[in-house]
Amino acid sequence: MQKVLITGGLGYIGSHTCISLISSGYKFIIFDSLNSSSYESLKRISDFAIQFGKDPNKIFSFIKGDVRESNLLDKIFKREEKNKTPIKKVIHFAGLKSVSESYENPLNYWDVNVNGSINLLKIMFKHNCNEFIFSSSAAIYGSSHFGLINEDSLTRPENPYAETKAAIESVLKASYNINPHKLKIACLRYFNPIGA
């Protein structure tokens, strides 16, 4: 059986995605640095699995790490291949997300968001993992639009955070254009998600 790797899986959107994966019968690995999340999310995901009648230990595992850690990611992919549960899909939520903080430390945003994503893609492609869902942002459109925005609307990122998201989308588009019959890529450009 194939597995899904979900980076940033303990964040707000990531943890809710984990719950959806449990409901849909997937097995997955949560990969998170815990920089802007906590073990409390892991407990809630486990509690949901139990309520759903599943043993959390048989459905998912957690690995603390950063998407810039090539060796760690490579070990994870190799381990799953050895266990005959290769990772064939990645849902990528990991990254820095504060617009105001991105102005204060743009180099860190480019390093974590862009270099981290490129690193993840290199490891994926090395292990023949070709399905990728990327957590982008509606911030790539900027604020100069009138009326409704759709996927074809012009993108004009106005801050370092949005620029990193647009850059990653460019990398993904270039990768897809080289292998359109092999890669499956989706970019989620949502606005600010809110909730408890």
N, C-alpha and C positions, 0 to 999 in steps of 0.2 A: 504494500500500500504506500502511496506517495504521501509526503508531508508538506505542509505549508510552513514557511518561515515568516514570522510577523515581527518586523523591527519596530521598536517603540510600542510594543504590545501592552505596556502597562500604563500608557497615557490615556487621556479621556477617550479619544476616538479608537485607539488601539484596543483598549480593554473592552469596549462595546463590540468591536469587531470580533474579539476572541469569543464573546458570548454567542454571537451569531454563528461562528464556526462550530462551536459545540452543538448548537441547535441543528446545524446542517450536517452533522456527522463527520466533520473533518478531524484529523489529528494534526497537531501543529507544535511548533517551537516558538516560544516567546523570547525575543532577544531585546534587552533594554539596558541602558546605562544607569537608570535610576536617577539621572540628573534632574529631571522634572516630573518624576513619578515616584511611587513608593510600593513597598511590599503589600500595603493595604489593598491595592488593586489586584494583586496576585491572589490574596485571600478571597476577595469577592468573586473572582473568576472560578476559583476552586469550589466555593460555596454554591455557585450557580450550577456547576457540573454535578455536584452531589444532589442538588434539588432536582436536576434533570435526570437523575438516576444513573449517572456515570461516575466511574472512578477517575478522578482528576489525573492520577499518576499514569493512567493508560491512555489518556487523551492528549495531554500536553506536558511539555517540560519547560523550565525557565533557565536561561543562561544570561548572566550579567556580562555585558560587553558593549563596546563602542563599534559602530560600523566602519571606523577607520582601522580597526584591528584585523588586518588581513589574515594573519596566522590563525587567529581564533575562528574566524568565519570559515576558513579553509578546513580546519579540523572538524567543525560542525558538519559541513557538507560531506566530508570523507567518512565520518562516523555513521551518518545516515545511509550512505551508499553501502558501507560494510554491513549494516543491519538490514539491508534490502528494503529500506524505507526512504528512497532518495527524495530530496527536496526538489520539487518541480515547479513550485509557485512561491513567489515572494510578495508580501504586502508590506510596503515600505512607509512607515509612519515616523521613523526616527528622524530627529533633526531639531534644530533650534527654531523658535517660533515667535519671538517677541519683536515687533516692528521697532519699538523704541530702543530696545537693547541692540538691535542690528545697526543702528546709527552709532552707538557707543563703541561697538566692537565688530566692525564689518569683516575683518580678516578671520575672526573666529567663525562667523556665519558662513563665509565661503569655504573655510576648511571643513567644518562639520557637515554642512548641508551638501556642498558640491563635491568636495573630495571624498567625503564619506559615501555618497551615493555612487560615485564612479568606482570606488573600491568595491562596494557591494556588487555592482554590475560585473566587474572583472571576475570576481569569485563565482558568481552565478554562471556566467558564460563558460568559464573553465570547467564547470561541472554539468554542463548541458541543461541548465535550468533556464527556461525561456519564457516564463510567464511572470509578468511584473505589474503590480498595481502601485502607483505612486501617489502619495498624498501631496498634491500641489496646493494651489491656493487661488482664490478669485482675486487676490492682491496683484496678480500679474497683469490684470486689466487696467490698473490704475484708477483714477477717480474722474477722468475727463469724459466719461461716456454719458450720453443722453438716452433715456429710454432703456429698454431691456438689453441685457448682454447675453450673447450665446457663444458657442464654441468658436465661431468664426470671427468674433469681434476682435478688433485690434488690441494687441497686448502692449502695455506701456508701464512696466513696473516702475514705481516711484520711490522705492526705498531698498536698502541692501537685502532685507529679507525676501522681498518679492523678486529682486534680481536673481537671487540664488535659486528660487523655485523656477523661474523662467529659464535659467541656464541649464538646470537639470532636465527640463522638458526638451531643450535643444539637443542635449546629449542623447536622450531617449529617441527623439525623432531621427537623428543621424544613425543610431544603432538599428532602428527599425528599417530605415531605408536601405541598409546593407543586406538585411535578412528579412524581408517582409513576409515570406512564407514560413519562416521559422519562429519569429518572435510574436508574442501577444502582449501588448502594452496598453495600459489604461492610466490616464492622469485624471485625478479627482480635483477639480477646481472649486471647492466649496467656499462659502463665506464663513464667518465666525460661528462655529458650533457652540451651542450653550446647553447647559443642563446641570443637574445636581451631581 
